[in-house]
């Protein structure tokens, strides 16, 4: 009996080829299946992230709703920018304490709207120079830069980490504020002059004026008196009753206090907007060496000779 061994070998080769081909096909199918599911999962995560981002943006816009009627000059694009500013600050606040973390969920009523209240008292013009002293997380400077795109705003603070983030926010594609300049410096060391100063509860008013009053531009420095305005000076947002520190400690008599809750009735706050005209600030500057400002630890004599020895921080 003859046995065809070559036929058996051929069958064996065929079986091996079929087996390896099947394995390859199965592995390839699994690879493609996994790739498909991974792609679907990635798209699902992106979609969920986008939906979550849209939900957060809608919630932020909803927070602005009660206050819109009090700011008729603000257009929809500016409201959208203000919303994106809030989202950026909330996002960065997870890494760096730009705003008090216990207060970040109330950023609109507690921080943004009080900053915006300055626009209800004064309308900045093109060509005006404005400095936000001790801006911290960019308030009130960034909201003001959104509302007045033709006005140049300088945001000043000595905290380099915060100011790097403020610069990132201002120049981001979401905001794109070319009218914002960020300066990392102590107010005492900054020597440029400005038409307006802004502040927001940086410190007691006498202390604030002690390290910043030299920044205000004297009317006599202008080429024409047409540039002078009784509305130029300091706009300062601060809570509580601080008349004593104004009149008794700083000797400021010519000033105006605006209750923000009166300007924005739907906002429950004790914050007030203080306005001190340029002439009063210049008067304070010339006599500040004789003024002693009480602090928590000890009294600090505000003088130009001592300004380099002690830094009053936000």
C-alpha positions in Angstrom: 0.0 0.0 0.0 1.4 3.3 -1.0 0.9 6.4 1.2 1.1 9.8 -0.4 3.2 11.7 2.2 3.4 14.8 0.0 -0.4 15.2 0.2 -0.3 15.0 4.0 2.4 17.6 4.1 0.4 19.9 1.8 -2.7 19.5 4.1 -0.5 20.3 7.0 0.9 23.4 5.3 -2.6 24.5 4.3 -3.9 24.0 7.9 -1.0 26.0 9.3 -1.5 28.8 6.8 -5.2 28.9 7.5 -4.6 28.9 11.3 -2.1 31.8 11.2 -4.3 33.7 8.7 -7.3 33.3 11.1 -5.3 34.4 14.1 -4.0 37.5 12.2 -7.6 38.3 11.1 -8.9 38.0 14.6 -6.1 40.1 16.1 -6.5 42.7 13.4 -10.3 42.8 14.0 -9.7 43.2 17.7 -7.2 46.0 17.0 -9.6 47.8 14.8 -12.4 47.2 17.2 -10.4 48.6 20.1 -9.3 51.6 18.0 -12.9 52.3 17.1 -14.1 52.1 20.7 -11.2 54.2 21.9 -12.1 56.8 19.3 -15.7 56.7 20.3 -14.7 57.1 24.0 -12.4 60.0 23.1 -15.2 61.7 21.2 -17.6 61.0 24.0 -15.2 62.6 26.5 -14.7 65.7 24.2 -18.5 66.0 23.8 -19.1 65.7 27.5 -16.3 68.2 28.2 -17.8 70.6 25.7 -21.3 70.1 27.1 -20.0 70.7 30.6 -18.2 73.8 29.4 -21.3 75.1 27.7 -23.4 74.4 30.8 -20.9 76.3 33.0 -20.9 79.2 30.5 -24.7 79.3 30.5 -24.7 79.2 34.3 -22.3 82.1 34.4 -24.4 84.1 31.9 -27.4 83.4 34.1 -25.6 84.9 37.1 -25.2 88.1 35.1 -28.9 88.2 34.2 -30.2 90.2 37.3 -27.7 93.0 36.7 -27.9 93.5 32.9 -30.6 96.1 33.1 -28.4 98.3 35.3 -25.7 98.5 32.7 -27.5 99.5 29.4 -24.2 100.6 27.9 -22.7 97.1 27.9 -23.3 95.2 24.7 -23.8 91.4 24.3 -20.2 90.9 23.1 -18.9 92.6 26.3 -21.3 90.4 28.5 -19.8 87.4 26.7 -16.3 88.6 27.4 -17.1 89.2 31.1 -18.5 85.7 31.2 -15.3 84.2 29.7 -13.2 86.3 32.1 -15.1 84.7 35.1 -14.5 81.2 33.6 -10.8 81.9 33.1 -10.4 83.2 36.7 -12.3 80.2 38.1 -10.1 77.8 36.1 -6.8 79.5 37.1 -8.0 79.7 40.7 -7.7 75.9 41.0 -3.9 76.4 40.7 -3.2 79.8 42.1 -5.3 81.7 44.6 -6.3 84.6 42.4 -9.5 85.2 44.3 -10.5 83.9 47.7 -11.5 80.3 47.1 -14.5 80.5 49.5 -15.8 83.3 47.3 -15.0 82.1 43.8 -18.5 80.6 43.2 -19.9 84.1 43.8 -17.4 85.8 41.6 -20.1 87.7 39.6 -22.0 89.4 42.5 -19.0 89.8 44.9 -16.3 90.8 42.5 -17.2 91.5 38.9 -20.4 93.6 39.3 -18.8 95.8 42.1 -15.9 96.4 39.7 -18.3 97.3 36.9 -20.0 99.9 39.1 -17.2 102.3 38.4 -18.7 102.6 34.9 -21.9 103.9 36.4 -20.1 106.9 37.9 -17.5 107.7 35.2 -17.2 106.9 31.5 -13.5 106.7 30.5 -12.5 108.2 27.2 -10.1 107.3 24.5 -6.7 108.8 25.4 -7.3 108.5 29.2 -4.6 106.6 31.1 -5.8 104.5 34.0 -3.8 102.4 36.5 -5.2 99.7 38.7 -3.0 99.6 41.8 -2.7 96.3 43.5 -4.8 94.5 40.9 -4.2 91.0 42.3 -6.4 88.8 40.2 -7.0 91.6 37.6 -9.8 93.4 39.4 -11.2 95.9 38.7 -8.8 96.5 35.8 -9.9 93.7 33.5 -13.6 94.3 33.6 -13.0 98.0 33.0 -10.8 97.2 30.0 -13.6 95.1 28.6 -16.1 97.9 29.1 -13.8 100.6 27.7 -11.8 99.1 24.9 -10.5 102.5 23.7 -8.9 103.4 27.1 -5.5 102.2 28.1 -5.3 100.3 31.4 -2.1 99.5 33.4 -2.5 96.7 35.9 0.1 96.9 38.6 1.0 94.4 41.3 4.2 93.1 42.8 3.1 89.4 42.8 4.8 88.0 39.7 2.9 84.7 39.7 -0.5 86.4 39.7 0.6 89.0 37.1 1.8 86.3 34.7 -1.6 84.7 34.9 -3.4 88.1 34.4 -1.2 88.7 31.3 -2.2 85.3 30.0 -5.9 86.0 30.6 -5.7 89.4 29.0 -3.9 88.2 25.9 -5.8 85.0 25.5 -8.0 84.3 22.4 -11.0 84.4 24.7 -10.5 88.0 25.7 -7.8 89.6 23.5 -7.5 92.9 25.3 -4.8 94.9 23.6 -5.6 97.9 25.8 -4.2 96.1 28.9 -0.6 96.5 30.1 0.7 94.4 33.0 3.4 95.7 35.2 5.1 93.7 37.9 6.3 96.3 40.5 5.6 97.8 43.8 3.5 101.0 43.6 6.3 102.9 45.4 8.8 102.0 42.7 6.5 102.8 39.7 7.0 106.4 38.6 4.7 106.9 35.6 1.7 109.3 35.9 -1.9 108.6 35.2 -5.2 110.4 34.8 -7.1 107.9 37.0 -6.3 105.4 39.7 -8.4 102.3 40.5 -8.3 100.2 43.6 -10.3 97.5 45.3 -10.0 96.9 49.0 -6.2 96.7 48.7 -5.8 98.2 52.2 -7.0 101.1 54.4 -7.4 104.2 52.3 -4.6 106.2 54.0 -2.2 103.4 53.4 -3.2 103.0 49.8 -2.8 106.7 49.2 0.5 106.6 51.0 2.1 104.3 48.4 0.2 105.4 45.4 -0.6 109.1 45.5 2.5 110.0 43.5 1.0 108.1 40.5 -1.8 110.6 39.8 -1.1 113.2 37.1 -1.3 116.8 38.2 -3.5 119.0 36.1 -0.7 121.4 35.7 1.2 118.7 33.7 -1.4 118.8 30.9 -0.8 120.9 27.8 -4.3 122.3 27.9 -6.9 122.7 30.7 -9.4 121.0 28.3 -7.9 117.7 29.4 -8.8 118.4 33.1 -11.9 116.9 34.4 -13.5 117.1 37.9 -14.1 113.3 37.5 -10.4 112.4 37.4 -8.9 110.9 40.5 -9.2 107.7 42.5 -12.1 105.2 42.2 -11.8 102.8 45.1 -14.2 99.8 45.9 -14.3 99.0 49.5 -16.8 97.5 52.0 -17.8 98.7 55.4 -17.7 102.2 57.0 -14.4 103.9 56.4 -15.3 107.6 56.8 -13.1 107.7 59.9 -10.0 106.6 58.1 -10.7 109.1 55.3 -11.4 112.2 57.4 -9.5 111.6 60.7 -6.5 109.5 59.6 -5.9 110.8 56.0 -7.4 114.2 56.4 -9.5 113.8 53.2 -12.5 116.1 53.2 -13.4 116.3 49.5 -14.7 112.9 48.5 -17.8 111.2 47.3 -19.2 107.8 48.5 -21.6 105.9 46.2 -23.4 102.9 47.8 -23.2 100.2 45.1 -26.5 98.7 46.3 -28.1 102.0 45.3 -26.6 102.0 41.9 -27.3 98.3 41.3 -30.4 97.6 43.4 -30.5 93.9 42.6 -27.1 93.5 44.3 -27.0 92.9 48.0 -23.7 94.3 49.2 -22.2 96.7 51.7 -19.5 97.8 49.3 -19.1 101.4 48.4 -17.4 103.2 45.5 -15.2 106.0 46.8 -14.2 108.8 44.6 -11.4 111.2 45.6 -10.6 114.0 43.0 -7.1 114.6 41.7 -6.6 117.9 43.6 -7.3 116.1 47.0 -4.9 113.3 46.1 -2.2 115.8 45.2 -2.8 117.7 48.5 -2.5 114.4 50.4 0.8 113.6 48.6 2.4 116.9 49.7 1.5 116.4 53.4 1.7 112.6 53.7 5.1 112.7 55.4 3.3 114.1 58.5 0.6 111.5 58.5 0.9 108.4 60.7 -1.2 105.4 59.5 -2.2 102.8 62.1 -1.8 99.2 61.1 -2.5 95.9 62.8 1.0 95.4 64.2 2.3 98.9 64.7 2.2 102.4 63.3 4.0 103.1 60.1 5.0 106.6 59.2 4.4 107.2 55.5 7.3 109.0 54.1 9.3 108.8 50.9 12.5 108.1 52.9 10.9 105.0 54.5 9.1 103.6 51.5 12.0 101.4 50.6 12.2 99.9 54.1 8.7 98.7 54.4 6.4 97.3 51.7 2.7 97.5 52.3 1.3 94.5 50.5 -2.1 93.5 49.4 
